[in-house]
Each structure stands twice: as C-alpha cells, then as structure tokens.
C-alpha cells in the first residue's frame, strides 16, 4: 500500500516544477531556498521507502 504524502511536500514539488527552479519556487512561496529544499529531500526519502 502506498502511504499518503504530506500536502506541503506535494505543493512544494509542484511549485518547483511550475517555477522551473528551487530559487524561483522559494520566491513564489516566500521561503528561503533551504526551506524549499528540505521538503524536497523529505519527498525523496519517502520515495526510497
């Protein structure tokens, strides 16, 4: 069974894809680049499980 993903992780991922880069997504989300990278890393970690 596939676990449910956190909506924040998905929103961050979609914003990065739509914005074309982590830095553009950070500006769109009003966050730092590090704050955008952390959820992306969590998403990668969840995929590995």
C-alpha positions as CSV (number, residue, x, y, z in Angstrom):
1,X,0.0,0.0,0.0
2,X,1.3,3.4,-0.9
3,X,1.4,5.9,2.1
4,X,-0.4,9.2,1.8
5,X,2.0,12.1,1.1
6,X,2.0,15.3,3.0
7,X,0.2,18.0,1.0
8,X,3.0,20.5,1.9
9,X,5.6,18.2,0.2
10,X,3.4,18.0,-2.9
11,X,2.7,21.7,-3.0
12,X,6.4,22.4,-2.8
13,X,7.3,19.9,-5.5
14,X,4.6,21.3,-7.9
15,X,5.7,24.9,-7.3
16,X,9.3,23.9,-8.1
17,X,8.2,22.2,-11.3
18,X,6.0,25.1,-12.3
19,X,8.6,27.8,-11.4
20,X,11.4,26.0,-13.1
21,X,13.9,26.1,-10.2
22,X,14.2,25.9,-6.5
23,X,15.1,29.6,-6.2
24,X,12.1,30.7,-8.3
25,X,9.9,28.4,-6.2
26,X,11.3,29.9,-3.0
27,X,10.4,33.4,-4.2
28,X,6.9,32.2,-5.1
29,X,6.4,30.5,-1.7
30,X,8.0,33.4,0.2
31,X,10.6,31.0,1.7
32,X,14.4,30.6,1.6
33,X,15.9,28.1,-0.9
34,X,16.9,25.9,2.1
35,X,13.3,25.9,3.3
36,X,12.2,24.7,-0.2
37,X,15.0,22.1,-0.4
38,X,14.1,20.4,2.9
39,X,10.6,19.2,1.8
40,X,12.1,18.0,-1.5
41,X,14.6,15.9,0.4
42,X,11.8,14.5,2.6
43,X,9.9,13.6,-0.6
44,X,12.9,11.8,-2.0
45,X,13.3,10.0,1.3
46,X,9.7,8.9,1.3
47,X,10.1,7.6,-2.2
48,X,13.1,5.4,-1.2
49,X,11.0,3.6,1.4
